[in-house]
C-alpha cells in the first residue's frame, strides 16, 4: 500500500515539473516517475532478481497510481 501511495504522490509531483521544451504529456511523465522512483526508493513486492507475476502487478499498480496522481493534478489545475 505504501508503494502505491508513494507512486500516487510522485505522479502529483511530476505533474508540476515545467515541460516547455518537450512534448511529453504530464500524465505520462507522472506514470514514468511513479514507477521508476518507487522502484528505486522502495523496491518491488518480492525479493530476488527473477521476473515473476508480482513484478508485473507492481508495474501496473505503480504506473496507474502515478498516472492517476498526475491526471488528478492536471485536471484540477486546468479547471481553474
C-alpha positions in Angstrom: 0.0 0.0 0.0 2.8 2.4 0.8 4.3 1.8 -2.7 1.0 2.7 -4.4 0.7 5.9 -2.3 4.3 6.8 -3.0 3.7 6.4 -6.7 0.5 8.5 -6.5 2.3 11.4 -4.8 5.2 11.1 -7.1 2.7 11.4 -10.0 1.3 14.5 -8.4 4.8 15.9 -8.1 5.7 15.1 -11.7 2.7 17.0 -12.9 4.3 20.2 -11.6 7.5 19.8 -13.5 7.7 22.6 -16.1 7.6 21.0 -19.6 8.1 23.7 -22.1 10.7 22.2 -24.4 9.3 18.6 -24.6 6.0 17.3 -25.9 5.6 14.6 -23.2 2.2 14.7 -21.5 2.2 15.3 -17.7 0.2 12.1 -17.2 2.8 10.0 -19.0 5.5 11.8 -17.0 3.7 11.0 -13.8 3.4 7.4 -14.7 7.1 7.1 -15.5 8.2 8.9 -12.4 5.7 7.0 -10.2 7.1 3.7 -11.4 10.8 4.4 -11.6 11.2 6.3 -8.3 9.1 3.9 -6.4 11.2 1.0 -7.7 14.4 2.9 -6.8 13.3 4.1 -3.4 11.2 1.2 -2.0 11.8 -1.8 -4.3 9.1 -4.1 -5.6 7.0 -6.7 -3.9 9.2 -9.8 -4.0 12.9 -10.5 -3.3 15.4 -11.6 -5.9 16.1 -10.8 -9.4 13.8 -13.2 -11.3 10.8 -11.8 -13.1 7.5 -13.0 -11.6 3.9 -12.1 -11.8 4.2 -9.9 -8.7 6.7 -7.7 -10.7 4.0 -7.3 -13.4 1.5 -6.4 -10.8 3.9 -3.9 -9.3 4.5 -2.3 -12.7 0.8 -2.0 -13.4 -0.1 -0.7 -9.9 2.6 1.9 -9.6 2.2 3.1 -13.2 -1.6 3.5 -12.8 -1.2 5.2 -9.4 1.4 7.7 -10.8 -0.7 8.4 -13.9 -3.8 8.8 -11.7 -2.0 11.3 -9.5 -0.8 13.3 -12.5 -4.2 13.2 -14.1 -5.9 14.4 -11.0 -3.4 17.3 -10.7 -3.7 18.4 -14.3 -7.5 18.2 -14.2 -7.6 20.3 -11.1 -5.1 22.9 -12.4 -6.8 23.1 -15.9 -10.3 23.7 -14.4 -9.1 27.0 -12.7 
